[in-house]
Amino acid sequence: MRPIKTILATALAIAFAAAAFAQAPQSLILEFVDGDNLDVVYPDSTVYSYATGSVMEGDAIPIGAMVKTGADTSVELRLKPNGTVVKLAKMTSFRVDGLATPQKDQNAFTIASGKIRAVAAKGSQYTIYTSTTVAGVRGTDFSMSFEEGAKAMLLVAKGRVEF
């Protein structure tokens, strides 16, 4: 009888751990920086700079923060745990508006200016805003650029996007 209880207890522990992982809130991680002209402006207006070492690869980017790349810098961000990759081109301003939680499976971002490319994990949902457009994304490989007063462009490599 004892081995059956041990097996059941182990199975339940694994099931609870898997459920907890599946419901873990998303975090956005600064995965890679190419260049040194990167600023992250936190919601309280504090500016952290890659050049001074106040923001580094591996740091989490909080909700409400604006990530700004300079003329010689591009950045790769990764959503954890789902694995979505968001690449910011040079001269891009990108705000984190919301990250998925167990209660709300929705990530939201704003492109104030510039260009992004995202490879969104299957089953995940994203809304990308500009001052004049909204794109609804579901597990898609896409690029989006925005220039205030001039253009908004969306390119879909694979999948579907509502624009």
N, C-alpha and C positions, 0 to 999 in steps of 0.2 A: 504494500500500500504506500509506503514512503516514497519510492521512485515516482509513482504517479503524481503525488502531491508536489514533488520537486519539479517535475516536467510541467505541470499546470502553473505553478508559481513562476517559472521561467518564461513560459509562453505569455502569461499575463503581463509580466514586466516588460517584455519585448513589445507587446501590443501597446501598452501605455507610453513607452518611449517613442514608438513610431507615431502615435497620435499627437504627442507633444511636439515632435519635430515638424509634423505636417501643419500644425497650427501656429508655429513660431512666427512672430511678426517679422516683416522684411526689414533689412538694414541695407543702406547704400554705402558701399565701401569704395574709397579712392584706390583703385587697383594699380594703375600705371600712369605715369606722367612723363611726357616727352617734351622737354624744355624746362624753363624755370620761371616762366611768367604766368603763375596761377595764383588766384586769390579765391578764398572761400569766405563769403560774407554771411555771418551767422544772423539769425533772426533779431538779435539784440544790437545789430549793426557792427559788431566786433569783426575786424578783418584779420584773417589768418592767411599768411603768405607762404607759398612753397619755397620761395627764394630765401626766406629767413629761417626756414625750418619749423615754423609754427603750425604748419599742416604738412603731413607726410603720407606716402603710400601706406595703405593699411588702415588709415583713419576712417571712421564713419562720418558721413555727411548727414547732419540732422534735417528734419523736416523744417521747411521755411528758409533754409540756406540757399544762397545764390553762388553758383560756381562760375567763375569768370576766367577764360583762357585768353592769353595775350597773343600777339602777332607771331610768336615763334613756339607756341605751346599747344599740344593736344593732350587729351586726357581720356582714360578709360575708367568707367565706373562699373561696379558689379553689384547686382542685388543678391543678397544672401538671405535665405538659403536657396531661392529658386534658380539662380544662375544667369538671369538676364544680364546682358552686357549693353551698356550705353556708352558710345564713343562721342566725345565732344571735339569738334574741329577747332582750329585756330580762330580766335576772335569770336568766341561764343559766350553768351550769358545764359545760364540754365538754372532754373529754380526747382527745388524739390517741394512740391505742394502737398504730397501725401504718400505714405507707404502702406502696403497691404497689412492687415491685421487679421487675427482669426475671425473677427466680426465683420470685416469689410475687405473683400478680395479685390482691391482697386489701388493701383499706383497712379499718381498724378504728377505731372511735371509741366513747367512752362519754359518755352524758348523765348527769351526777351529779344535775342538777336543771334545770328549765327546758324550753325548746322550741326545736326546730330545724326548718328546712325545707331540703330538699336537692333539687336537680335533678341526678341522677346521669347521667354520660355513658354512652351505650350501650356495652355490652361490658365495663364496669367492674363490680367486685364490692365490696360493702361489708358490714360487720357493725357494727350499732349496738347497744351494750350499755346496760342500766341495771342497778341492783342486783337487779332481779327479772325482767327480760325480755331477749330477744335478737331482733333483727330482721335477716334476711338480705336484702340489697337488690341488685338487678341492673338497672342502667340505668333508673331510675324517678324520678318526681317525687313526693315524699312529704313529710309533716310528722310529727314525733314529739315528744311532750311527756312529761315524767316529773315526778312529785311524790312523793318518798319517803314510803311508808306510806299514800298516798292513791290515786294513779292512774298508769296508763301508758296513753297513747293514741297510736294510729297512724292517720294519714289518708293514703290513696293517691290522688293526682290522676290519675296515669297509670302504667301498668305493673303489676308484681307484687312483693309483698313477703312473705317467710315470717316469721311472728311467733310 
